C-alpha cells in the first residue's frame, strides 16, 4: 500500500510536468511561444507524431490507477513494460537535452526523474510487494 501511494504521488508530479509541457506544445503550435523550446524539436513527438507530453497525460494517471489494482501477473508485467519504455524514452530524451538540443528544461528533467524512480518502484511492487506495505 505504501508503494502504491508513492507511485501515485510520483505520477502526480509527472502528470503536472506533462500538462505544463502539453500547454507549451499547444502554444507553440499556435505560434504563441516567445522563446525557443524543446517542444519544437522532432524529439518532442517520438511515438507516431503524438506529443510526448500528451502521452504522459495518459501514462501517469493509468500507472497510478494500475498501482492500486490487484492485477494478474501478466498485466503486472505489461505495466512494468510500460514503465521500462517510459524510463528508456527518458534516457534518450535526457541525452538529447544534454548533447543535441542543449536546452534547459526543468519540467523535462522532472519527468525523467519520475520515470526513472517509477520503473524501480513498479518492479518492487511486482516482485517484492510485502517489502513496502
C-alpha positions as protocol buffer text, in pm:
chain_id: "A"
residue {
  index: 1
  type: UNK
  ca { x: 0 y: 0 z: 0 }
}
residue {
  index: 2
  type: UNK
  ca { x: 286 y: 240 z: 74 }
}
residue {
  index: 3
  type: UNK
  ca { x: 443 y: 176 z: -265 }
}
residue {
  index: 4
  type: UNK
  ca { x: 111 y: 245 z: -438 }
}
residue {
  index: 5
  type: UNK
  ca { x: 90 y: 577 z: -256 }
}
residue {
  index: 6
  type: UNK
  ca { x: 445 y: 673 z: -355 }
}
residue {
  index: 7
  type: UNK
  ca { x: 378 y: 568 z: -716 }
}
residue {
  index: 8
  type: UNK
  ca { x: 63 y: 782 z: -714 }
}
residue {
  index: 9
  type: UNK
  ca { x: 248 y: 1087 z: -581 }
}
residue {
  index: 10
  type: UNK
  ca { x: 528 y: 1048 z: -839 }
}
residue {
  index: 11
  type: UNK
  ca { x: 268 y: 1004 z: -1113 }
}
residue {
  index: 12
  type: UNK
  ca { x: 101 y: 1325 z: -994 }
}
residue {
  index: 13
  type: UNK
  ca { x: 431 y: 1512 z: -1030 }
}
residue {
  index: 14
  type: UNK
  ca { x: 486 y: 1357 z: -1374 }
}
residue {
  index: 15
  type: UNK
  ca { x: 132 y: 1447 z: -1478 }
}
residue {
  index: 16
  type: UNK
  ca { x: 183 y: 1808 z: -1370 }
}
residue {
  index: 17
  type: UNK
  ca { x: 502 y: 1831 z: -1577 }
}
residue {
  index: 18
  type: UNK
  ca { x: 328 y: 1668 z: -1875 }
}
residue {
  index: 19
  type: UNK
  ca { x: 33 y: 1906 z: -1857 }
}
residue {
  index: 20
  type: UNK
  ca { x: 267 y: 2205 z: -1837 }
}
residue {
  index: 21
  type: UNK
  ca { x: 461 y: 2086 z: -2143 }
}
residue {
  index: 22
  type: UNK
  ca { x: 140 y: 1998 z: -2329 }
}
residue {
  index: 23
  type: UNK
  ca { x: 15 y: 2352 z: -2280 }
}
residue {
  index: 24
  type: UNK
  ca { x: 351 y: 2477 z: -2407 }
}
residue {
  index: 25
  type: UNK
  ca { x: 318 y: 2245 z: -2709 }
}
residue {
  index: 26
  type: UNK
  ca { x: -22 y: 2390 z: -2791 }
}
residue {
  index: 27
  type: UNK
  ca { x: 114 y: 2742 z: -2757 }
}
residue {
  index: 28
  type: UNK
  ca { x: 399 y: 2653 z: -2994 }
}
residue {
  index: 29
  type: UNK
  ca { x: 155 y: 2506 z: -3245 }
}
residue {
  index: 30
  type: UNK
  ca { x: -44 y: 2829 z: -3231 }
}
residue {
  index: 31
  type: UNK
  ca { x: 267 y: 3042 z: -3281 }
}
residue {
  index: 32
  type: UNK
  ca { x: 232 y: 3189 z: -2931 }
}
residue {
  index: 33
  type: UNK
  ca { x: 574 y: 3096 z: -2789 }
}
residue {
  index: 34
  type: UNK
  ca { x: 814 y: 3384 z: -2747 }
}
residue {
  index: 35
  type: UNK
  ca { x: 1123 y: 3169 z: -2691 }
}
residue {
  index: 36
  type: UNK
  ca { x: 1269 y: 2854 z: -2847 }
}
residue {
  index: 37
  type: UNK
  ca { x: 1157 y: 2539 z: -2670 }
}
residue {
  index: 38
  type: UNK
  ca { x: 1221 y: 2166 z: -2670 }
}
residue {
  index: 39
  type: UNK
  ca { x: 856 y: 2116 z: -2766 }
}
residue {
  index: 40
  type: UNK
  ca { x: 952 y: 2242 z: -3112 }
}
residue {
  index: 41
  type: UNK
  ca { x: 1209 y: 1964 z: -3153 }
}
residue {
  index: 42
  type: UNK
  ca { x: 1134 y: 1649 z: -3354 }
}
residue {
  index: 43
  type: UNK
  ca { x: 1217 y: 1455 z: -3035 }
}
residue {
  index: 44
  type: UNK
  ca { x: 909 y: 1610 z: -2870 }
}
residue {
  index: 45
  type: UNK
  ca { x: 697 y: 1368 z: -3078 }
}
residue {
  index: 46
  type: UNK
  ca { x: 866 y: 1031 z: -3061 }
}
residue {
  index: 47
  type: UNK
  ca { x: 569 y: 799 z: -3099 }
}
residue {
  index: 48
  type: UNK
  ca { x: 368 y: 834 z: -3417 }
}
residue {
  index: 49
  type: UNK
  ca { x: 383 y: 1212 z: -3422 }
}
residue {
  index: 50
  type: UNK
  ca { x: 196 y: 1234 z: -3091 }
}
residue {
  index: 51
  type: UNK
  ca { x: 332 y: 1485 z: -2843 }
}
residue {
  index: 52
  type: UNK
  ca { x: 539 y: 1318 z: -2568 }
}
residue {
  index: 53
  type: UNK
  ca { x: 356 y: 1542 z: -2322 }
}
residue {
  index: 54
  type: UNK
  ca { x: 20 y: 1409 z: -2442 }
}
residue {
  index: 55
  type: UNK
  ca { x: 143 y: 1053 z: -2396 }
}
residue {
  index: 56
  type: UNK
  ca { x: 243 y: 1148 z: -2041 }
}
residue {
  index: 57
  type: UNK
  ca { x: -102 y: 1286 z: -1963 }
}
residue {
  index: 58
  type: UNK
  ca { x: -242 y: 938 z: -2024 }
}
residue {
  index: 59
  type: UNK
  ca { x: 52 y: 732 z: -1895 }
}
residue {
  index: 60
  type: UNK
  ca { x: 84 y: 880 z: -1547 }
}
residue {
  index: 61
  type: UNK
  ca { x: -283 y: 850 z: -1442 }
}
residue {
  index: 62
  type: UNK
  ca { x: -303 y: 499 z: -1589 }
}
residue {
  index: 63
  type: UNK
  ca { x: 8 y: 392 z: -1398 }
}
residue {
  index: 64
  type: UNK
  ca { x: -123 y: 544 z: -1075 }
}
residue {
  index: 65
  type: UNK
  ca { x: -455 y: 358 z: -1108 }
}
residue {
  index: 66
  type: UNK
  ca { x: -282 y: 32 z: -1202 }
}
residue {
  index: 67
  type: UNK
  ca { x: -66 y: 50 z: -889 }
}
residue {
  index: 68
  type: UNK
  ca { x: -379 y: 22 z: -673 }
}
residue {
  index: 69
  type: UNK
  ca { x: -542 y: -265 z: -864 }
}
residue {
  index: 70
  type: UNK
  ca { x: -487 y: -633 z: -786 }
}
residue {
  index: 71
  type: UNK
  ca { x: -362 y: -715 z: -1134 }
}
residue {
  index: 72
  type: UNK
  ca { x: -287 y: -1067 z: -1251 }
}
residue {
  index: 73
  type: UNK
  ca { x: 82 y: -1136 z: -1313 }
}
residue {
  index: 74
  type: UNK
  ca { x: 68 y: -1092 z: -1696 }
}
residue {
  index: 75
  type: UNK
  ca { x: -94 y: -748 z: -1664 }
}
residue {
  index: 76
  type: UNK
  ca { x: 155 y: -651 z: -1394 }
}
residue {
  index: 77
  type: UNK
  ca { x: 435 y: -727 z: -1636 }
}
residue {
  index: 78
  type: UNK
  ca { x: 260 y: -519 z: -1902 }
}
residue {
  index: 79
  type: UNK
  ca { x: 255 y: -226 z: -1657 }
}
residue {
  index: 80
  type: UNK
  ca { x: 624 y: -286 z: -1585 }
}
residue {
  index: 81
  type: UNK
  ca { x: 695 y: -295 z: -1960 }
}
residue {
  index: 82
  type: UNK
  ca { x: 524 y: 44 z: -1998 }
}
residue {
  index: 83
  type: UNK
  ca { x: 736 y: 184 z: -1713 }
}
residue {
  index: 84
  type: UNK
  ca { x: 1051 y: 44 z: -1875 }
}
residue {
  index: 85
  type: UNK
  ca { x: 959 y: 206 z: -2208 }
}
residue {
  index: 86
  type: UNK
  ca { x: 895 y: 538 z: -2031 }
}
residue {
  index: 87
  type: UNK
  ca { x: 1228 y: 518 z: -1845 }
}
residue {
  index: 88
  type: UNK
  ca { x: 1413 y: 422 z: -2163 }
}
residue {
  index: 89
  type: UNK
  ca { x: 1249 y: 706 z: -2351 }
}
residue {
  index: 90
  type: UNK
  ca { x: 1364 y: 938 z: -2072 }
}
residue {
  index: 91
  type: UNK
  ca { x: 1722 y: 816 z: -2113 }
}
residue {
  index: 92
  type: UNK
  ca { x: 1706 y: 901 z: -2483 }
}
residue {
  index: 93
  type: UNK
  ca { x: 1544 y: 1239 z: -2420 }
}
residue {
  index: 94
  type: UNK
  ca { x: 1787 y: 1325 z: -2140 }
}
residue {
  index: 95
  type: UNK
  ca { x: 2076 y: 1251 z: -2374 }
}
residue {
  index: 96
  type: UNK
  ca { x: 1909 y: 1473 z: -2632 }
}
residue {
  index: 97
  type: UNK
  ca { x: 1869 y: 1758 z: -2382 }
}
residue {
  index: 98
  type: UNK
  ca { x: 2233 y: 1738 z: -2281 }
}
residue {
  index: 99
  type: UNK
  ca { x: 2403 y: 1679 z: -2614 }
}
residue {
  index: 100
  type: UNK
  ca { x: 2166 y: 1758 z: -2903 }
}
residue {
  index: 101
  type: UNK
  ca { x: 1924 y: 2038 z: -2821 }
}
residue {
  index: 102
  type: UNK
  ca { x: 2138 y: 2167 z: -2532 }
}
residue {
  index: 103
  type: UNK
  ca { x: 1842 y: 2341 z: -2379 }
}
residue {
  index: 104
  type: UNK
  ca { x: 1735 y: 2383 z: -2022 }
}
residue {
  index: 105
  type: UNK
  ca { x: 1404 y: 2217 z: -1940 }
}
residue {
  index: 106
  type: UNK
  ca { x: 1329 y: 2166 z: -1571 }
}
residue {
  index: 107
  type: UNK
  ca { x: 991 y: 2010 z: -1650 }
}
residue {
  index: 108
  type: UNK
  ca { x: 1160 y: 1758 z: -1879 }
}
residue {
  index: 109
  type: UNK
  ca { x: 1412 y: 1667 z: -1610 }
}
residue {
  index: 110
  type: UNK
  ca { x: 1131 y: 1633 z: -1358 }
}
residue {
  index: 111
  type: UNK
  ca { x: 952 y: 1386 z: -1586 }
}
residue {
  index: 112
  type: UNK
  ca { x: 1273 y: 1193 z: -1648 }
}
residue {
  index: 113
  type: UNK
  ca { x: 1342 y: 1165 z: -1275 }
}
residue {
  index: 114
  type: UNK
  ca { x: 984 y: 1047 z: -1214 }
}
residue {
  index: 115
  type: UNK
  ca { x: 1014 y: 785 z: -1488 }
}
residue {
  index: 116
  type: UNK
  ca { x: 1342 y: 650 z: -1350 }
}
residue {
  index: 117
  type: UNK
  ca { x: 1202 y: 627 z: -998 }
}
residue {
  index: 118
  type: UNK
  ca { x: 873 y: 481 z: -1118 }
}
residue {
  index: 119
  type: UNK
  ca { x: 1031 y: 191 z: -1306 }
}
residue {
  index: 120
  type: UNK
  ca { x: 1213 y: 87 z: -988 }
}
residue {
  index: 121
  type: UNK
  ca { x: 901 y: 120 z: -776 }
}
residue {
  index: 122
  type: UNK
  ca { x: 682 y: -70 z: -1021 }
}
residue {
  index: 123
  type: UNK
  ca { x: 938 y: -352 z: -1026 }
}
residue {
  index: 124
  type: UNK
  ca { x: 941 y: -356 z: -644 }
}
residue {
  index: 125
  type: UNK
  ca { x: 563 y: -350 z: -642 }
}
residue {
  index: 126
  type: UNK
  ca { x: 553 y: -662 z: -859 }
}
residue {
  index: 127
  type: UNK
  ca { x: 840 y: -867 z: -717 }
}
residue {
  index: 128
  type: UNK
  ca { x: 851 y: -762 z: -354 }
}
residue {
  index: 129
  type: UNK
  ca { x: 512 y: -617 z: -263 }
}
residue {
  index: 130
  type: UNK
  ca { x: 542 y: -721 z: 101 }
}
residue {
  index: 131
  type: UNK
  ca { x: 862 y: -518 z: 149 }
}
residue {
  index: 132
  type: UNK
  ca { x: 687 y: -185 z: 122 }
}
residue {
  index: 133
  type: UNK
  ca { x: 348 y: -243 z: 280 }
}
